[in-house]
């Protein structure tokens, strides 16, 4: 699970850091205003995001971000400096639907596309998927829409590309 509070300033490995993002919480959604994502340090002020965001919009796995480090040693994202071409899609199963509250069932439905993803928690089985730039974007979008229509899940696009929009 991606941590959502700034309790860990970084990893023991000096190239692996946690980059924090600030945002305005959405009404009716999780009550967080920050999200920490693991990243690989590329320079003194840039890093490549290494996991999928659950809450932060406009960033995907593989993106390069610029950050500043505060007095407590926390690295705060300032801007995206290079897009990865990947997309972030989040899927939450409908508890009363055919998949129940099963993140595993969501993964299984999308497994033919080989997507990597992470589950927020057992209590809140939101699955954040990384959709690589070379994935079958049209097929993934069609299945996501079918899943909404069939009552399997709700989904949102956290970060998409022109190729995703055009698929």
Secondary structure, 3 states (H helix, E strand, C coil): CCCCCCCCCECCCCCEEEEEEECCCCCCCCCCCEEEEEEEECCCCEEEECCCCCCCCCCCCCCEEEEEECCCCCEEEEEEEECCCCEEEEEEECCCCCCCCCHHHHHHHHHHHCCEEEECCCCCCEEEEEECCCCCHHHHHHHHHHHHHCCCEEEEEEECCHHHHHC
